[in-house]
Amino acid sequence: MEKIERDFYLRDPEEQADFLQQTWCNECQQVDLGMTDPVEYELDGKIAIEGKCKKCKSTVTTEIASEDEDDVWQ
């Protein structure tokens, strides 16, 4: 399937901050290191935010749960 780009910056600023801080890095094996350069997209019906780990710069991806999405886009 094709990635459908979305605009991360249309989200509420508090929500943006939460998504950028509440991360998991597979390289560092640590939680909440934060991410930079967020890109939001939809793929196979799932919405995700992808960016770079603030510590090691590896790619980190946060999948957005559907209940979170319902709150934002209604």
N, C-alpha and C positions, 0 to 999 in steps of 0.2 A: 504494500500500500504506500501511498504518497504522504509525506509529511505536509501538514497544513500549518503554515506559520500563523501565530497569534501574537497580539501585542501585549506583552507582559506589563507594560507601563499603563495600561487601562485599568489595572487593578488598584484597589485602595492602597495608599502608601504604607499603612500599617501591615496589610497583608503582604505586600511586596517585601517588606523588611523581614517578616516571619519566614517567608519562603527562602529568602537569601541567607538567613541564619540557620534555619533548621535543616541541616544537610547531613549526609553520610558519605564519607570518602572511602572508596574501596582500596585505594592505595595507602592512605594513612591509617585506615581501620579505626577512624575516630568519628564521633558525632559532633555536629554543630560547630565545625570549623568555619563555615560560611562559604559562599560562592560569589564570584564576580562574573560579569559579562553574561547575564541571563538571556536565554532565548526560549520563548514559550512556543510549543507546537502541539498539534494533535496528530496521533498516529494510531491506526487501528481502533479508533473510538476512545482512546485514552489520551489524556492531556498531561503533558510533562513540561518541566522547566529544566533546561540544561545550561550548565555554566562551568566555571573553572574553580577548583578548590583554592581557597585563599592561602593555604599552607604550601601545597606541592604543585599546584596548577594543573593537576589531572582533571579530566572531565568528570563532573558529578551530575547526576540526573535525579530529580525529584518528581515522582508521579503524583498527580493531584487526585485525591480521592473524590468520587462523584458527589458526596455530600458537601465537600468544600466548594466544589464547582457550582452546585445548585444555589448556595448562598451568594455567590459572586455575580452570577449572570442572570438572576431573576429580576 
